[in-house]
């Protein structure tokens, strides 16, 4: 079988290495034809960067890469357009100086491609570009247009990464926002020489000029037509990935249908529209199918430090309420700059998802998408609520709790919980200790499910 592309985000590399590519190109074709400006919000490791890379290859007219894919039967022209691709996903720093350097280096790479300057790392401090970010981006786009005679495609991946890095440092974030607003400011005025603009991120920062000035930006984050643009559908699992499911089923000693059910409970359940079309987390699913193991893959790599910091700030958040909570349409766009409401951020980060929609009240019911997230979120909470030296990570305690539940022995369970809770310092009364202990008990009892496939329906 072809290898699954775990962690590979470059479309041409996947095709050239003859790896599995789950074909979304019909949706890409449908999107690029009628409109020009798009924004897509999806959680980390959901394939946003691969989508950007696929768009780049398509607009560069690299027809040979799309042989046998759906778009090869739809596209007839294959015009080559210049593409400017700006990605901010790799910057992990929360220091203003490092962030500014990263943005400058990102622009210098585009300038180098167009022959505007040599690579920034080869310049002395005196030689490095000293013009503002907006002037540099404008020069890049205008140069690309002048050199090719074609309008320019602008792709921006993880536009909000630098803002999320500084979400708990309001002053630094304010300074970063100034720089990023400056960078994005020319886009609207460059409309006559832009062919297509596509922007990805996790959330929408309402005070970003990219949203306030581009009033023709179409947000497809909740659009039913593109709900499956990132992620793996049931149909794709049972067709494109059928052989991998069969191999996993053999390893688990279950039949195909049972294996699909196991995978769905563990990694499926994400919904990105009112229409109830669910998708699997692609990163976790590919890891599980490759390793034939039911581990928590996404949750172990996608928990940003910003989330833990926000959980610390949001005192009184009751975790059991997140299982089924109501959210109006407007609440999805709650400003992340002022995180007084962490629920929209949990949705955008992938910890919560749409479960159903009530049109009478224009309300969504949201909750945890699957077992991986439910149990992984609980473990993240435990690390937030409990000091490291208390011993929750002790396997003896974990086994004792699980065994007491399996044996339906509440007296033993309560004794283990009492012994453990006695080790935890009582919080200050001002911190509302009732919710503190409620969340703590919820997190302890909502641990990872048994990996026995025959217990797949249990908690």
N, C-alpha and C positions, 0 to 999 in steps of 0.2 A: 504494500500500500504506500501511497505517497505520504511523505511526512507532513504533519500539521504545522502550520507556521506560528509557533509559540514565540511571542515577543518580537516577531519580524513585522515591521510596519511599512516596508517599502514594497509597493505593488510589483515593480519590475523584478525585484529579487525573488519574490514568491513565484512568479511565472517562470523566470529563467532557471530556478532551481527545481522546477517541476514539483512544487508543493501544492497542497490543497488550497484552492481559492473558492470560497463560497460566493457564488455569482450574484452581485447586487447591481450589475451594470445596467439592467433595464430601468431600475429606479434612478440611477444617475442620468441616463438619457432623458427620462421623463422630467427630471428636475431642471436640467441645463437649458432646455429649449425655450420655455415660455417666459422665464423671468431672469433677473440679473443679479440681485443681491440676496444672499441667504445667511441665516444664522442657525446653527444646530447645537443644542445643549445635550450632552450625554455624560455619564459618569466616567471616571478613569478606567482605562483598559477595556473600553468598549469598542475600539476600532476606529476612533475618530481620525487618528494619524494615518491609518491605512486608507481610509476614505479620501483624505486629502491627497495622499500619494497617487491613488487611482485617478482622481480628478486631474492631477498634474500630467500623468501619462496620457490621459485622454485628450486634453487640450494641446499637448505637445504633438499630437497626431501620430502617436506610436501605435499604429494599427496592428503591427505584428504581435504586440503583447496581448491583444484582445481576441486573438484567433480562437474560435469555438465558444466564446462568451456571448451572452444575449445581445450585447450592444453591437456586435459584429453584423447582426442581421438588421439592425435598426439604423445605424449611422452610415451614410453614403459619402460624405464629403471628406472627413478626416483632415480638416484644415489645421495647420501648425500655428499655434499662437505662442507668444512669449509668456512665460509664467514666472511670477514673483511669489515665492513661498517663504513665509515668515513663521517660524515655530518657536514658541516660548516654553515648551513643555520641559526642556532639559534644565532650566534654571531652577535650582533648589534653594538659593540663598534668600535670606530675609534682610540682608544689608543693602541699603540704598546704593552704595558705591558699586557693589558687585552686580546689582541688577542693571544699573546704567551701563556698566561695561558689557554685560551680556547683550543688551539691546543693540549697543554700538557694534559689537562683533557680528550679530545677526545681520545687520544692515551691510556691514563690510563684505560679508560673503556674497550678497547679491550684487554689490558694487564691483567686486572682483570678477564675477561671471560676465558682467557687461563691459569690463575694461575701464571702469571709472577710476579705481584705485587698486593698488596691490593689496594682498591679504593684510588685514590689520595687525596680525601677530608679527609681521615682518617690518612694521613701522616703528620708529622711535616715538616717544611721547610727543615731540614737537611736530612730527609728521602726521599724527593721527587726525582724522577729520574733526574739525571743531565747529562745523555748521550744525544746526539743530536737527533733531530727528525728523521733523516734518519736511524740512527742505531736502534732506537726504532721501526720504521715501519718494517725494515728488520727483526728484532727479532720477531715481532708479526707474520709476514707471515711465517717465517721459523719454528717457534714453532707450528703454526696451521698445517702446512704441516707434521711436524714430529709426532705430536700427533695423527693425523687421517690417515696418509698414503695416503692422497688424495691431489691433487693440489688445490690451494686456489683461491677463487673468491674474487676479490677486487672491492668494490663499493664505489665510491666517489661522494657524493651529494653536489651540489653548491660549487664546488672547488674554484670558484672565489669570493665568498661572502666577504671574508676578504679583497680582493683587491678592491672591489667596495666600501666597507666601507671607504676606505682611498683615493678615487680617486681624491679628490681635495687637498690632502696633499701629494705632490710628495715625500718629504723626508720620511715620515712615510710609504708610499706605497712602496718605494724602500726597506726599511728595512723589511717590511712584505714579499715582493717578495723573499728576500734572505732566509727567514725562510721557505717559502712554496716551493721554489726550492730545498732546503735541504731536506724537507719532501718527495717530490716526486722522488728524484733522484735515489733511489734503484730499482724502478719499472722495468726498462728495464733489469737490470742484474738478476732480480728474475724470468725472463720469464720461465725457465724450471720448476718452481714449481707453476706457475700461470695457472689456468684453464680459467679464464674469467675476463676481466677488463672493467668496465663501469663507465664513468665519465659524470656528468651533470654540467651545468652552464648556465649563461645567455649569456656570451660573451667569446671570446677567447683572452687571453692575450698573445701576440706573444712572449714576453720575458720570458714566463714561461717554465721551463725545461720540464714540462709535455708534451709540444708540440714539443719542439726542440729535445728531446732525444727519445721520442716514435714516431719514424718516421713511424711506422706501425699502428698508431692510425687512425681508420676510423671515419671520421666526417660524421654522418648521419643527420645533422641538416637540410640539404636541399635535402635529399634523398627521392625521390617520394615513395619508398617502405615503408617508416616509417613516412610519413607526418601526418598520423592520429594516431600515437602512443600515443600522448598526445592531449587531446581535444575531443570534441563530434561531430560526423558527423551528417549530415541530416538524414541518415538512422537510426542511433542510437537514435536520438531524436524521430523519428516517430514509432519506434518499442519498444526498451527497455524502453523509457521514455514516451510512448504514454499516459498512464493513467494520468500522471502528467500534460501533455499538455492539456488533456481533462478537468481536474479539473480547471486549470487556465482559459481555454476558457469559462467555465461556469461562473467563477467569473467575467470575462470581458464582458460576454454576447456577445461573438462572436463564430463562428464555428471553427472547428479544423484547417482547412486550413488557416484561418485568423490569428489564434493564432501562428501557425508556422511562418507565414510571419512576425508578430510582433516580435517574438523572434529572427528571423534571422537578421532583421534590427538592432536590439538592441545589440545582443551578438555574432553573427556569423561573418564570413568574414576573419578569419585568414587563411593564406596559407603559408605553409612551404616547397614548392617545385615549380618547373616550371609547373608541372601538376596541373590543376586548381581544386584541391580537398580542400574544405574549412572545417574548424572546428569551433565549438563554444568554447568560453572561458568557461571551465567547472565550475569554481568557481561562476561566475556570473549567469550562467544558472541554476545551482543547487539551488542557493539562490533564484532566481526568481521563480522557480518552487515550492520551499518549502513555500515561503512567499506569492506567488501569487501577487507579486508587481513588477513593472518595475522600479527598482532603479539602481543606478550606484554602483555596489558592488565591482568589481575588482578595478576600478579606485580609489576608496576611501581607499583601503588597499594596493595597489601595487605601489604607487608613491614613489620611493625611494628618500631620501634626496639627494643622489648623482645626480639624474636627475635635481632637482631644482637648485643645485649648478652649474651643467654644463650649464643649460639654462642661468644662470646669467653670466657665462664666455663667452658664444657664442653670443657676441653682433652682431646684424645684421641678425640674423636668421629670415627669413620671413616665417610666419606660413602658409600663403595661398599657398606657393610653396610646402608644404608637402602633399597637397591633391593628387598630381600626380607628382612625381619626379622620375628621372631616376637613376638607380644604376647598375653599372657593377658587374659582379661576384666577381671580386677582391675587390670591395669596401665593401663587407660583412665582410671581414677579416681585415679591417682597424684597426691598433693597437689602442686599447683603452687606452693604457698608455699615449698616446699623443692625447688628444681629440681635434684635430683641425677640425674634421668633426663629428658633433653630429648625423648626419642622421643614420649611421649604428648602433649607440647606441640606438637610438629611435626604430629602427627595432628590435634589439635584446631584448629590454626591453618590447616589445609588444605594443608600441604606433603606430607603422607603420607596415604594412604587405605587402606581395607581391600581387599585383593586376593582373598582366599579365607579360608575358615574350616574348621578341623579339629575336628569334634565329639568325637573320641576323646580329644583332649588339651585341649579347650576353649581352643584357640589360634587366633589370627588371624594371617595373613600380611599384612603391610602394606608399601607401597612408594609410589613417586611415582605420582600418578594419570595424568599425561599429559606431553606434550613441553613445554608451556609451563612447568609447574612444575619439571620436571627441569632444564631449561636455565636457567630463572630462578633457581632455588635455587643452581645452580653459580655464577652471576654474583654473587649475594649473598655467597657464600663467598669469591669472589675479592676482593671489596671488603673482606672481613673479614681475609683472610690477607695481602694484598699492599698495600704502601704506595702511595699515589696517584702518587708521582713515578717509579715503576719503569717504567711505560709499557705496562701490559697493554692499556689502552684504545686503544693505537695500532693503527689499522686495518691497517697494513702487516703487523704481527706476526700478527694474526688471519687475514688473507687467506693469509699464508704457511703457517700451520698447516693451514687448511682445504684449501688447494691440495695440500699434500703428502699429506694423507689421501686426497683424491679421486684423485690420480695414483698412489696406492699406492707411495709413495716413502719408506720408513721412514728411510733415511739422511738425507734432507733434513729430515724431521720431527724426528729426534733432534737434528740440529745446531741447528735453530731453538729447540728446547726447552732445550738446553744453554746457548745464548747468553742466553736469557731467565732461566733459573734462576741463572746466575752473577751476576745483578744483585741477587739476594735475599740479605740478610744471614742467615747461618746462625743458627738459633735457639739459645737456651741449652739445654744438655743436659738440664736439669731439665724442659724443656717437651716431651720425647719427640719429637725432630725427625723420626723415621721417619714417624709418622702425619701430621705437618705436611706433608711432601713428598708423601705419598700423596694427601692431600686436595687439595693444590695441583694435582698432575698430573690428578687426576680432574676438578677444576673446569675446568681448561684444555681438556681433551679433550672434555668434555661440554658443548660450546657449542651455540648455537641451530642447529636443523636448517636445511638449505637450503629456501628458500621455493618452490622449483620444485615444483608439485604432483605431478609425475611421480616425484619423489624422496621421496614422502611416507613410504615405509617405511624410509628410511635414517636413521641417526643422524649 
